Amino acid sequence: MKSLRLVALLLVGFFAANAHAAGDAAAGKAKSAVCAACHNADGNSTLTDYPKIAGQGAPYLVKQMKDYKSGAREDAIMAGMVAALSEQDMEDLAAYFSSQKIQRGAADPELAEAGERLFRGGNIETGVPACTGCHGPAGDGVAAAKFPALAGQHAEYIERELKAFRAAGRDDLDAERYRKNDTDDEDALGMMQATAAKMTDREIRAVASYISGLSK
């Protein structure tokens, strides 16, 4: 009986701790004014330099904010934005923006076929895996695994980030931006670094355009 009571108390404590850590969308909305300048109030940024974060998985959003704060992902603007955020602030903001609906973009008709082929089948000859393996056939992502939703994202933003991952995954490229926060091991290639390292400029542009036109 004592052991059952102990288990019950531990479970109560576990759920209480997780309830405290969980994000509050209403609180996140109240804290989101500073985010609206770049991402818009509902997370659907109109400037292609800034990603749409509406409908994005909350665990992924929290990870990115933590990475900006720690420096694992570099961006001067975002580093300043998250500097004063607590973990609860991040959870609340993520809960709010993940509850919003992303607005669909439009794919370039001339790139759509090549982009869809790469998104769904990869490139067997060069070892590029299909994007659907991690991001799903509809581009919804896998929230629990922190694989981001892609459908409807700005093509320009996706292209930029893929090139940054590619630069980090190869030692023969001199680039302005490098992105390495797809892994916590600085001595190992992350999944996105390894994938993007095998992609050509045209493949990156095509798949980014196709993804922009996907609707969730």
C-alpha positions as CSV (number, residue, x, y, z in Angstrom):
1,M,0.0,0.0,0.0
2,K,2.8,2.4,0.9
3,S,4.5,1.7,-2.4
4,L,1.2,2.5,-4.3
5,R,1.0,5.8,-2.4
6,L,4.5,6.6,-3.3
7,V,3.9,5.9,-7.0
8,A,0.8,8.0,-6.8
9,L,2.7,10.9,-5.2
10,L,5.4,10.6,-7.8
11,L,2.9,10.7,-10.6
12,V,1.2,13.7,-9.2
13,G,4.5,15.5,-8.9
14,F,5.4,14.5,-12.4
15,F,2.2,15.8,-13.9
16,A,2.3,19.0,-11.8
17,A,5.8,19.7,-13.0
18,N,4.8,19.2,-16.6
19,A,1.7,21.3,-16.1
20,H,3.9,24.1,-14.8
21,A,6.3,23.8,-17.7
22,A,3.6,23.6,-20.4
23,G,3.0,26.8,-22.4
24,D,-0.1,29.0,-22.0
25,A,-1.3,30.3,-25.3
26,A,-3.2,33.2,-23.8
27,A,-0.1,34.3,-21.8
28,G,2.0,33.8,-24.9
29,K,-0.3,36.1,-26.9
30,A,0.1,38.8,-24.3
31,K,3.9,38.4,-24.5
32,S,4.1,38.3,-28.3
33,A,4.0,42.0,-29.1
34,V,7.7,42.2,-29.6
35,C,7.6,39.2,-32.0
36,A,5.0,40.9,-34.2
37,A,7.4,43.4,-35.6
38,C,9.1,40.7,-37.7
39,H,6.7,37.7,-37.6
40,N,3.4,39.6,-37.5
41,A,0.8,39.2,-34.7
42,D,-0.4,35.8,-35.9
43,G,3.0,34.5,-36.8
44,N,2.5,34.9,-40.6
45,S,5.4,37.1,-41.5
46,T,5.0,39.1,-44.7
47,L,8.8,39.7,-45.0
48,T,10.5,36.7,-46.5
49,D,13.7,37.2,-44.4
50,Y,11.7,36.2,-41.3
51,P,10.1,32.8,-41.1
52,K,6.4,32.2,-40.6
53,I,6.0,30.6,-37.2
54,A,2.3,30.2,-37.2
55,G,1.3,26.6,-36.7
56,Q,4.9,25.6,-36.1
57,G,5.4,22.8,-33.5
58,A,5.8,24.2,-30.0
59,P,8.7,21.9,-29.1
60,Y,10.6,23.1,-32.2
61,L,9.9,26.8,-31.4
62,V,11.1,26.4,-27.9
63,K,14.3,24.7,-29.1
64,Q,15.1,27.4,-31.5
65,M,14.6,30.1,-28.9
66,K,16.9,28.3,-26.5
67,D,19.4,27.8,-29.2
68,Y,19.4,31.5,-30.0
69,K,19.8,32.3,-26.4
70,S,22.7,29.9,-25.9
71,G,24.4,30.8,-29.2
72,A,23.9,27.4,-30.7
73,R,22.0,29.2,-33.5
74,E,23.4,32.5,-34.5
75,D,21.4,35.6,-35.3
76,A,22.0,39.0,-33.8
77,I,18.4,40.1,-33.9
78,M,17.0,36.9,-32.3
79,A,19.7,36.7,-29.7
80,G,18.6,40.1,-28.5
81,M,15.0,39.2,-28.6
82,V,15.3,36.1,-26.5
83,A,18.0,37.3,-24.1
84,A,15.5,38.3,-21.3
85,L,13.1,35.4,-21.9
86,S,12.6,32.8,-19.2
87,E,11.8,29.2,-20.1
88,Q,8.2,29.8,-19.2
89,D,8.1,32.8,-21.5
90,M,9.4,30.6,-24.3
91,E,6.9,27.9,-23.6
92,D,4.0,30.4,-23.6
93,L,5.1,32.1,-26.8
94,A,5.5,28.7,-28.5
95,A,2.1,27.6,-27.3
96,Y,0.5,30.8,-28.8
97,F,2.2,30.7,-32.2
98,S,1.7,27.0,-32.6
99,S,-2.0,27.5,-32.1
100,Q,-2.2,29.9,-35.1
101,K,-2.8,28.8,-38.7
102,I,-0.1,29.3,-41.3
103,Q,-1.0,31.0,-44.5
104,R,-0.1,29.1,-47.7
105,G,2.5,30.4,-50.1
106,A,2.8,29.8,-53.8
107,A,5.2,27.5,-55.6
108,D,6.9,28.6,-58.9
109,P,5.3,26.4,-61.6
110,E,8.6,26.0,-63.3
111,L,10.2,24.5,-60.2
112,A,7.2,22.6,-58.7
113,E,7.7,19.3,-60.5
114,A,11.4,19.1,-59.6
115,G,10.7,20.2,-56.1
116,E,8.0,17.7,-55.5
117,R,10.2,14.9,-56.9
118,L,13.0,15.8,-54.4
119,F,10.6,16.4,-51.5
120,R,8.9,13.0,-51.9
121,G,11.6,10.8,-53.3
122,G,15.0,12.5,-52.7
123,N,17.9,12.0,-55.1
124,I,19.0,8.4,-55.0
125,E,22.1,9.0,-57.1
126,T,23.6,11.6,-54.8
127,G,22.2,10.2,-51.5
128,V,19.8,13.0,-50.7
129,P,16.9,11.5,-48.7
130,A,13.3,12.5,-49.2
131,C,12.1,15.4,-47.0
132,T,9.0,13.4,-46.1
133,G,11.0,11.1,-44.0
134,C,11.2,13.7,-41.2
135,H,8.8,16.4,-42.2
136,G,5.9,14.2,-43.3
137,P,4.1,13.9,-46.7
138,A,2.2,17.1,-46.1
139,G,5.1,19.0,-44.6
140,D,3.5,18.9,-41.1
141,G,6.7,18.0,-39.4
142,V,6.8,15.8,-36.2
143,A,6.3,18.1,-33.2
144,A,7.4,15.5,-30.6
145,A,10.7,14.9,-32.4
146,K,11.2,18.7,-32.9
147,F,11.2,18.2,-36.7
148,P,9.7,21.5,-38.0
149,A,6.6,21.9,-40.1
150,L,7.5,23.3,-43.5
151,A,4.3,23.6,-45.5
152,G,3.6,27.2,-46.5
153,Q,6.9,28.5,-45.3
154,H,8.6,31.3,-47.3
155,A,10.7,29.8,-50.1
156,E,13.4,32.4,-49.7
157,Y,13.7,31.6,-46.0
158,I,13.9,27.8,-46.6
159,E,16.5,28.3,-49.4
160,R,18.6,30.5,-47.1
161,E,18.5,28.0,-44.2
162,L,19.3,25.0,-46.5
163,K,22.3,26.9,-47.8
164,A,23.4,27.7,-44.3
165,F,23.1,24.0,-43.3
166,R,25.0,23.0,-46.5
167,A,27.8,25.4,-45.7
168,A,28.1,23.9,-42.2
169,G,28.1,20.4,-43.7
170,R,31.0,21.0,-46.1
171,D,34.5,22.3,-45.7
172,D,34.9,23.5,-49.3
173,L,32.4,26.3,-49.1
174,D,33.0,29.9,-48.0
175,A,29.6,31.2,-46.9
176,E,28.2,34.2,-44.9
177,R,26.0,32.0,-42.8
178,Y,26.5,28.6,-41.2
179,R,23.8,26.7,-39.3
180,K,24.7,23.8,-37.1
181,N,21.9,23.5,-34.5
182,D,20.5,20.3,-36.0
183,T,22.9,18.4,-33.6
184,D,24.3,19.0,-30.1
185,D,27.5,17.3,-31.1
186,E,29.9,19.8,-32.5
187,D,32.1,17.1,-33.9
188,A,29.4,15.3,-35.8
189,L,27.3,16.2,-38.9
190,G,23.7,16.9,-38.1
191,M,20.9,15.4,-40.2
192,M,20.3,18.6,-42.0
193,Q,23.9,19.4,-42.5
194,A,24.5,16.0,-44.1
195,T,21.5,16.3,-46.3
196,A,22.0,19.8,-47.5
197,A,25.7,19.1,-48.2
198,K,24.7,16.9,-51.1
199,M,22.2,19.3,-52.6
200,T,22.8,21.7,-55.6
201,D,21.6,25.3,-55.7
202,R,18.8,24.3,-58.1
203,E,17.7,21.4,-55.9
204,I,17.5,23.7,-52.9
205,R,15.6,26.4,-54.9
206,A,13.2,23.9,-56.3
207,V,12.3,22.1,-53.1
208,A,12.0,25.4,-51.2
209,S,9.6,26.6,-53.8
210,Y,7.5,23.4,-53.7
211,I,7.4,23.5,-49.9
212,S,6.1,27.1,-49.9
213,G,3.1,26.0,-52.0
214,L,2.2,23.0,-49.7
215,S,-0.9,23.5,-47.5
216,K,-1.3,21.9,-44.1
